[in-house]
Amino acid sequence: QAEFITGGVELSVDSAREEVLANTPDLPVRVENCIGNTDSNFYENKSNLLKGVTSMKDRKLGKFSDGSYAVMFYDNPRKTYYYSQSGDLLYTEIKTDTKYPYKAFKYRSDGSLVNRSLKVSPTETFIFSVSGKLIAHWVGEKCLDENGNVIMTRKIYE
Protein backbone atom coordinates (compact mmCIF):
# COMPACT_ATOMS: atom_id res chain seq x y z
CA GLN A 1 0.00 0.00 0.00
CA ALA A 2 1.40 3.39 -1.01
CA GLU A 3 2.16 5.99 1.63
CA PHE A 4 0.53 9.36 0.91
CA ILE A 5 1.73 12.81 1.85
CA THR A 6 -0.78 15.54 1.22
CA GLY A 7 -0.39 19.22 0.58
CA GLY A 8 -1.68 21.40 -2.25
CA VAL A 9 -1.86 18.23 -4.38
CA GLU A 10 -2.13 14.65 -3.19
CA LEU A 11 0.63 12.39 -4.50
CA SER A 12 2.07 9.20 -3.14
CA VAL A 13 5.74 9.35 -2.25
CA ASP A 14 6.25 6.40 -4.59
CA SER A 15 4.61 8.10 -7.60
CA ALA A 16 6.58 11.30 -6.97
CA ARG A 17 9.79 9.25 -6.66
CA GLU A 18 9.07 7.33 -9.88
CA GLU A 19 8.46 10.58 -11.77
CA VAL A 20 11.57 12.38 -10.50
CA LEU A 21 13.90 9.42 -11.09
CA ALA A 22 12.85 9.11 -14.73
CA ASN A 23 15.00 10.91 -17.32
CA THR A 24 17.67 12.86 -15.42
CA PRO A 25 19.06 15.39 -17.94
CA ASP A 26 22.67 15.08 -19.08
CA LEU A 27 24.73 18.06 -17.97
CA PRO A 28 28.32 19.14 -18.48
CA VAL A 29 30.84 18.06 -15.86
CA ARG A 30 30.87 21.53 -14.32
CA VAL A 31 27.67 23.46 -13.67
CA GLU A 32 27.79 27.18 -14.44
CA ASN A 33 28.19 29.16 -11.26
CA CYS A 34 28.67 32.73 -10.12
CA ILE A 35 32.05 34.44 -10.33
CA GLY A 36 34.29 33.36 -7.46
CA ASN A 37 31.59 31.07 -6.05
CA THR A 38 30.21 33.93 -3.97
CA ASP A 39 27.12 36.09 -4.34
CA SER A 40 28.23 39.24 -6.16
CA ASN A 41 25.07 40.95 -4.80
CA PHE A 42 25.52 39.64 -1.25
CA TYR A 43 25.03 42.89 0.70
CA GLU A 44 22.08 44.04 -1.39
CA ASN A 45 20.43 40.61 -1.23
CA LYS A 46 20.91 40.19 2.52
CA SER A 47 19.68 43.73 3.19
CA ASN A 48 16.55 43.14 1.14
CA LEU A 49 15.88 39.78 2.78
CA LEU A 50 16.14 41.40 6.23
CA LYS A 51 13.47 43.89 5.12
CA GLY A 52 11.28 41.11 3.70
CA VAL A 53 11.86 42.25 0.10
CA THR A 54 12.13 39.28 -2.24
CA SER A 55 11.24 40.70 -5.64
CA MET A 56 13.83 42.97 -7.17
CA LYS A 57 14.25 44.47 -10.64
CA ASP A 58 16.29 41.57 -12.05
CA ARG A 59 15.88 38.73 -9.53
CA LYS A 60 13.76 36.98 -6.94
CA LEU A 61 15.06 35.93 -3.52
CA GLY A 62 14.14 33.16 -1.09
CA LYS A 63 15.08 32.93 2.58
CA PHE A 64 15.46 29.79 4.74
CA SER A 65 15.43 29.35 8.51
CA ASP A 66 19.07 28.17 8.60
CA GLY A 67 20.21 31.54 7.20
CA SER A 68 20.80 30.30 3.66
CA TYR A 69 19.04 31.93 0.73
CA ALA A 70 18.24 31.44 -2.94
CA VAL A 71 18.52 33.75 -5.97
CA MET A 72 16.71 33.30 -9.28
CA PHE A 73 17.35 35.81 -12.06
CA TYR A 74 14.34 36.69 -14.23
CA ASP A 75 16.41 36.44 -17.43
CA ASN A 76 17.20 32.77 -16.63
CA PRO A 77 14.29 31.38 -14.58
CA ARG A 78 15.34 27.74 -15.03
CA LYS A 79 18.38 28.24 -12.76
CA THR A 80 18.41 29.01 -9.05
CA TYR A 81 21.54 29.65 -7.00
CA TYR A 82 21.64 28.66 -3.32
CA TYR A 83 24.01 30.50 -0.97
CA SER A 84 25.15 30.06 2.62
CA GLN A 85 24.29 32.80 5.09
CA SER A 86 27.71 34.30 4.38
CA GLY A 87 27.15 34.42 0.60
CA ASP A 88 29.14 31.36 -0.52
CA LEU A 89 27.63 29.39 -3.39
CA LEU A 90 26.35 26.04 -2.15
CA TYR A 91 24.36 24.70 -5.11
CA THR A 92 22.96 25.46 -8.54
CA GLU A 93 19.52 24.09 -9.32
CA ILE A 94 18.45 23.39 -12.90
CA LYS A 95 14.72 23.17 -13.64
CA THR A 96 13.29 21.16 -16.55
CA ASP A 97 10.55 23.77 -17.02
CA THR A 98 9.03 26.80 -15.33
CA LYS A 99 5.41 25.55 -15.43
CA TYR A 100 4.17 23.26 -12.65
CA PRO A 101 4.66 20.41 -12.18
CA TYR A 102 8.32 20.17 -13.16
CA LYS A 103 11.52 18.47 -12.07
CA ALA A 104 14.59 20.19 -10.70
CA PHE A 105 18.12 18.89 -10.16
CA LYS A 106 20.49 20.43 -7.61
CA TYR A 107 24.25 20.29 -8.27
CA ARG A 108 27.41 21.25 -6.41
CA SER A 109 29.75 23.60 -8.28
CA ASP A 110 31.88 20.59 -9.32
CA GLY A 111 28.87 19.23 -11.24
CA SER A 112 27.98 16.37 -8.88
CA LEU A 113 24.27 15.78 -8.35
CA VAL A 114 23.06 16.58 -4.82
CA ASN A 115 19.35 15.79 -5.10
CA ARG A 116 16.33 15.68 -7.40
CA SER A 117 12.95 17.23 -6.79
CA LEU A 118 9.43 17.29 -8.13
CA LYS A 119 7.99 20.78 -7.87
CA VAL A 120 4.24 20.18 -7.74
CA SER A 121 3.21 23.81 -7.16
CA PRO A 122 4.75 27.08 -5.89
CA THR A 123 4.28 25.82 -2.32
CA GLU A 124 4.79 22.06 -2.61
CA THR A 125 7.94 20.11 -3.49
CA PHE A 126 9.14 16.53 -2.98
CA ILE A 127 12.95 16.24 -2.62
CA PHE A 128 14.76 12.93 -3.12
CA SER A 129 18.36 11.82 -2.73
CA VAL A 130 20.35 10.78 -5.80
CA SER A 131 19.33 7.17 -5.07
CA GLY A 132 15.65 8.04 -4.64
CA LYS A 133 15.20 8.22 -0.85
CA LEU A 134 12.74 10.89 0.29
CA ILE A 135 14.75 13.68 1.92
CA ALA A 136 12.01 16.23 2.43
CA HIS A 137 8.54 17.36 1.47
CA TRP A 138 7.91 21.12 1.41
CA VAL A 139 4.30 22.02 2.08
CA GLY A 140 3.81 25.77 2.33
CA GLU A 141 6.33 27.22 4.74
CA LYS A 142 7.20 23.88 6.37
CA CYS A 143 9.74 21.29 5.27
CA LEU A 144 8.81 17.83 6.54
CA ASP A 145 10.92 14.69 6.84
CA GLU A 146 9.62 11.23 5.94
CA ASN A 147 7.92 10.98 9.35
CA GLY A 148 6.13 14.33 9.03
CA ASN A 149 8.47 16.22 11.40
CA VAL A 150 9.31 19.85 10.59
CA ILE A 151 13.02 20.08 9.74
CA MET A 152 13.19 23.61 8.29
CA THR A 153 10.96 26.53 7.51
CA ARG A 154 10.90 29.23 4.86
CA LYS A 155 9.08 32.49 4.45
CA ILE A 156 6.89 32.71 1.35
CA TYR A 157 6.19 36.23 0.20
CA GLU A 158 3.44 36.84 -2.34
N, C-alpha and C positions, 0 to 999 in steps of 0.2 A: 504494500500500500504506500502510495506516494505521500511524502510529508509536504504540507502546504504552508507557505508564509504569505500572509496577506498584507496588502498596502493599498495603493491607488488601483492596482490591478492584481488579480489573484493568479498566481503561477505556482506550480510545484517547483521545488528546488531542483528536482531532477530534470524537468523540462527546460528550465532556465540554463542548467548546466549543459544539457545536450545542445542547446542552441549556441551557447557561447564557445563551446569547444569545437564546433564545426567551422572549418574554413578560416583559420588564422592567416591573416595576410602576410606575404613575404615582405620583409623590410631589409634595407641595407644593414650592414654590420653595425654602423654607428648611426644613432638617431640624431637628427638635427637638434642642437640645443642653443641656449643663449650664450653670448660672448662671455668667456671666462667662467662659465657655469655659475654665475651669480645673476641676480635680478638687477638689470641696469636701471630699473625704475623703483628700486627698493624703498627709498625714503618716501617717495610720493605714494606708492602703493600702501605701505604700512600706515602712513598718515591718514589716507582715505579710509582704510579698513577700521582704524580706531574711531573715526567719525561715523562709521556705518555706511559709507559711500562705496558702492560696488560697481556702478556703471560709470565709466569714464568715456571720453571722446573716442578713444581707439581700442579700449579693452574692457573686459568684465572681470571682476575679482570675486574670489570665494574665500571664506575664512573658516578655519577648523579649531576645535577646542584645544588641541595640543599646540597651538601657536603657528602651525604651518598654514600656507595659503596657496591659492591657485590663480593663474592668470590665463585668460583666453583672449586673444586679439581678434577683433571683428573681421579683419582682412584674411584670417585663416582660422575659421571656427572649428575645423576638424582637429586642431591641436590645442592641448592645454598643458601648461607648464606648472609643476608643483614645486614649491620652495619651502625650505625650513623657515623657522621664525626669524633666523638671521639672514635670510635672502639667498641661501645656497640652493642651487638646483638639485632637487631630489629625483624627479621623474618627468618624462614627457609622455603624455597620453595621446594616442592616435585614435580618432573615431572613424568608423566605417561610413557614417552618414551624420547628418545633423537633424534628421527627422526621427521621432520616436516611433517604435523602439529601434535601437541600434546597438552595435557592439563597440567596445572600446578596449584598447590594449595599452597597458602602461609599461614603459621601458625605462631602464637606467640609462645614463648618458653613454655607457659602453655598448648599448644596443641589446642587452639581455632583457628578456621578458620578465616582468615582475608579477603581473596578474592580468586577468581578463575580466571584463564586466559586460553585463547586459543592462543597458539603460532603458528602462521600461517607460519612464516619464520624467519630467523635470525633477520630481521629488522621490522617485523610486529607482534603485539600482541594486542588482545582485553582483557581488564581486567574488571571483573564484581564483584559487591559486593556479599556477601553470599546469598542475596535474589535475585540476578540476575539483578540489575541495572547496566548499563554501567558506569564504573568509568573513564576509560581512553582507548584510542586507540593509541598505539605507532606505528608510521610510520617513519621509519628511525631514525633520531636523535630527532624527536619531539614527545611529548606526548600531545595528544589532548583530550579535554573534549567532552561531548556529543554535544556541539554546534560548535565544530571545533576550539576552542581557544587553544593555546599552554599553557600548565600548567607546563611543565618541559621539560628539554632537557637532552640528554646524548651524550657522545662522543663514536662513534663506531670506533674502530681500527681494521683494517684488518690484 
